[in-house]
Amino acid sequence: MAHQVIRVGGVSEQTEQTQSGVVIVGAGMAGVQTAVALREQGYTGPVTLLGAEPHQPYDRPPLSKAVLLGKAEDSAFDVDFEALGIGLRLGVEVTGLRADVREVDTEAGPLPYDVLVLATGARPLTLPGSDGVPGVHLLRTLDDAARLRPVLAEAPPVVVVGAGWIGAEFATAAREAGCAVTVVEAAERVLAGAVPAEVAEPMGNWYAEAGAELLTGARVASVEEGRVHLADGRTLEAGAVVVGIGARPATDWLAGSGVELGPDGSVTADARLRTSVPGVYAVGDCASFPSARYGERLLVHHWDNALQGPRVVAANIVAQDAAETGPYDPVPYFWSEQFGRFVQYAGHHGGAEEMVWRGDPAGASWSVCWLRGGALVAVLAVGRPRDLAQGRRLIEAGTALSPAAVSDPEIPLKSASA
Ligand SMILES: Cc1cc2nc3c(=O)[nH]c(=O)nc-3n(C[C@H](O)[C@H](O)[C@H](O)COP(=O)(O)OP(=O)(O)OC[C@H]3O[C@@H](n4cnc5c(N)ncnc54)[C@H](O)[C@@H]3O)c2cc1C
């Protein structure tokens, strides 16, 4: 360890530190963006980025789209880590945090830090009893996508477990590859945790349109090689099974570290993305944060959150938590490409009082707007990117809208003020 003395932010006591600098655990979108944002914002101390995966850091959204279908080789980030002076260490899993001595443990030994950023993302949930069964896949990593690519190229019948965002995107790719696709969903509808039943209904119809069979209210009882057995006695033949039933923050390694976790496994960060331990921040899929905008704690598992959060973490580190850096309170945003449609969502509709349709949900493009106290709080747009872009700005501004004007898809949202 070097012994040049520097000062770094995010350290409550603000004592002089030895030159360990900022250590970031997790080299996904949030970790990489934090490292880059630190340099962009003028941080000159050492930055070390530790990633468990052996691959050059990469973007995940293409894994269920172009990379899966072989239309793109990989999705590595275009970042010159060396030129930015970022110490990238790949294939290094961090196994523990000893906050009292400001060190993390890795298989290669302990590593000191002055400021630590937790960016370990999320791990997909697995289907009980399916571990090690040949032909059962998850879709989270580049390795997962690389394993699935040759499978799709052979176009076997596939069973997708879970009709959420990943399940829909994988079903889309599998249909495009020519597979017979059956999607098994335990809830009575698609996207059960994400959108209300009225909105899920037209989206559920996209499966049949694309030639995929959707079985809702269907529970998997067991899986064996080549077959999925449902609780109602049905058996589905499956050359491959893809499980997309959600993800949980990858925070097990923090047990006993003193970093406070919520019941959902997320690091419960504060409004500046600081954890309960001084000098330790958390960002991306592994962290939840209090949203004053929505009056509740949010755990967001989407790309834009792993882009925006790091800028706030970096600003707080550089400014040493000075008041002017402000809280992290974004209008959450994500997109999904499924069944030939571009779906975008901004905001958070929990707590909305009114839902207004724009256009015919049976048609190719439509939107749904959610209002609270007359103001737009969330918008879901299918093939209507202008609604999304304008809606996002209106949500940020808290502008009151006229429901009658909102319901007319010919009136631009930005002209629908009350
Ligand atoms: C297939 C797929 C498609 C997606 N498509 C979309 C989309 O269309 N739109 C959208 O908005 N979002 C999409 N997402 C979500 C988006 O990719 C995530 O929100 C984003 O990747 C989160 O970034 P992150 O850095 O927080 O976590 P991650 O990307 O999960 O990165 C965390 C990294 O930390 C590493 N790590 C974990 N534990 C340790 C440890 N103990 N030590 C060292 N390293 C560790 C992991 O190996 C991983 O590389 C998609 C996700 C997936 C999986």
The ligand as an SDF file (V2000), in Angstrom:
LIG
                    3D

 53 58  0  0  0  0  0  0  0  0999 V2000
  -30.7330   -9.9340  -19.7010 C   0  0  0  0  0  0  0  0  0  0  0  0
  -31.0260   -8.5630  -19.1430 C   0  0  0  0  0  0  0  0  0  0  0  0
  -31.6640   -7.6150  -19.9250 C   0  0  0  0  0  0  0  0  0  0  0  0
  -31.9450   -6.3500  -19.4110 C   0  0  0  0  0  0  0  0  0  0  0  0
  -32.6020   -5.4510  -20.2030 N   0  0  0  0  0  0  0  0  0  0  0  0
  -32.9030   -4.2270  -19.7110 C   0  0  0  0  0  0  0  0  0  0  0  0
  -33.6080   -3.2910  -20.5090 C   0  0  0  0  0  0  0  0  0  0  0  0
  -33.9760   -3.5600  -21.6670 O   0  0  0  0  0  0  0  0  0  0  0  0
  -33.8900   -2.0650  -19.9730 N   0  0  0  0  0  0  0  0  0  0  0  0
  -33.5220   -1.7290  -18.6960 C   0  0  0  0  0  0  0  0  0  0  0  0
  -33.8110   -0.6140  -18.2520 O   0  0  0  0  0  0  0  0  0  0  0  0
  -32.8360   -2.5960  -17.9090 N   0  0  0  0  0  0  0  0  0  0  0  0
  -32.5340   -3.8440  -18.3930 C   0  0  0  0  0  0  0  0  0  0  0  0
  -31.8560   -4.7390  -17.6020 N   0  0  0  0  0  0  0  0  0  0  0  0
  -31.4680   -4.3410  -16.2220 C   0  0  0  0  0  0  0  0  0  0  0  0
  -30.0970   -3.6740  -16.1970 C   0  0  0  0  0  0  0  0  0  0  0  0
  -29.1950   -4.3570  -17.0100 O   0  0  0  0  0  0  0  0  0  0  0  0
  -29.6080   -3.6350  -14.7470 C   0  0  0  0  0  0  0  0  0  0  0  0
  -30.4730   -2.8060  -14.0280 O   0  0  0  0  0  0  0  0  0  0  0  0
  -28.1710   -3.1420  -14.6320 C   0  0  0  0  0  0  0  0  0  0  0  0
  -27.3030   -4.0600  -15.2410 O   0  0  0  0  0  0  0  0  0  0  0  0
  -27.7830   -2.9590  -13.1660 C   0  0  0  0  0  0  0  0  0  0  0  0
  -26.4270   -2.6450  -13.0820 O   0  0  0  0  0  0  0  0  0  0  0  0
  -25.5860   -2.9550  -11.7570 P   0  0  0  0  0  0  0  0  0  0  0  0
  -24.1830   -2.5490  -12.0720 O   0  0  0  0  0  0  0  0  0  0  0  0
  -26.2720   -2.4230  -10.5780 O   0  0  0  0  0  0  0  0  0  0  0  0
  -25.6340   -4.5460  -11.5860 O   0  0  0  0  0  0  0  0  0  0  0  0
  -25.0400   -5.6880  -12.4990 P   0  0  0  0  0  0  0  0  0  0  0  0
  -25.1780   -5.3570  -13.9300 O   0  0  0  0  0  0  0  0  0  0  0  0
  -25.6630   -6.9500  -11.9950 O   0  0  0  0  0  0  0  0  0  0  0  0
  -23.4810   -5.7110  -12.1470 O   0  0  0  0  0  0  0  0  0  0  0  0
  -22.9970   -6.1160  -10.9000 C   0  0  0  0  0  0  0  0  0  0  0  0
  -21.6590   -6.7840  -11.0820 C   0  0  0  0  0  0  0  0  0  0  0  0
  -21.1140   -7.0330   -9.8080 O   0  0  0  0  0  0  0  0  0  0  0  0
  -20.4650   -8.2770   -9.7950 C   0  0  0  0  0  0  0  0  0  0  0  0
  -20.4440   -8.7850   -8.4250 N   0  0  0  0  0  0  0  0  0  0  0  0
  -21.4830   -9.2670   -7.6880 C   0  0  0  0  0  0  0  0  0  0  0  0
  -21.0640   -9.6430   -6.4750 N   0  0  0  0  0  0  0  0  0  0  0  0
  -19.7300   -9.3990   -6.4360 C   0  0  0  0  0  0  0  0  0  0  0  0
  -18.7300   -9.5770   -5.4340 C   0  0  0  0  0  0  0  0  0  0  0  0
  -19.0370  -10.0540   -4.2260 N   0  0  0  0  0  0  0  0  0  0  0  0
  -17.4540   -9.2420   -5.7380 N   0  0  0  0  0  0  0  0  0  0  0  0
  -17.1420   -8.7340   -6.9420 C   0  0  0  0  0  0  0  0  0  0  0  0
  -18.0550   -8.5380   -7.9320 N   0  0  0  0  0  0  0  0  0  0  0  0
  -19.3270   -8.8590   -7.6680 C   0  0  0  0  0  0  0  0  0  0  0  0
  -21.3280   -9.1270  -10.6990 C   0  0  0  0  0  0  0  0  0  0  0  0
  -20.5900  -10.2250  -11.1890 O   0  0  0  0  0  0  0  0  0  0  0  0
  -21.7350   -8.1290  -11.7850 C   0  0  0  0  0  0  0  0  0  0  0  0
  -20.8530   -8.1790  -12.8700 O   0  0  0  0  0  0  0  0  0  0  0  0
  -31.5730   -6.0190  -18.0870 C   0  0  0  0  0  0  0  0  0  0  0  0
  -30.9320   -6.9820  -17.2860 C   0  0  0  0  0  0  0  0  0  0  0  0
  -30.6580   -8.2400  -17.7990 C   0  0  0  0  0  0  0  0  0  0  0  0
  -29.9850   -9.2700  -16.9240 C   0  0  0  0  0  0  0  0  0  0  0  0
  1  2  1  0
  2  3  1  0
  2 52  2  0
  3  4  2  0
  4  5  1  0
  4 50  1  0
  5  6  2  0
  6  7  1  0
  6 13  1  0
  7  8  2  0
  7  9  1  0
  9 10  1  0
 10 11  2  0
 10 12  1  0
 12 13  2  0
 13 14  1  0
 14 15  1  0
 14 50  1  0
 15 16  1  0
 16 17  1  0
 16 18  1  0
 18 19  1  0
 18 20  1  0
 20 21  1  0
 20 22  1  0
 22 23  1  0
 23 24  1  0
 24 25  2  0
 24 26  1  0
 24 27  1  0
 27 28  1  0
 28 29  2  0
 28 30  1  0
 28 31  1  0
 31 32  1  0
 32 33  1  0
 33 34  1  0
 33 48  1  0
 34 35  1  0
 35 36  1  0
 35 46  1  0
 36 37  1  0
 36 45  1  0
 37 38  2  0
 38 39  1  0
 39 40  1  0
 39 45  2  0
 40 41  1  0
 40 42  2  0
 42 43  1  0
 43 44  2  0
 44 45  1  0
 46 47  1  0
 46 48  1  0
 48 49  1  0
 50 51  2  0
 51 52  1  0
 52 53  1  0
M  END
$$$$
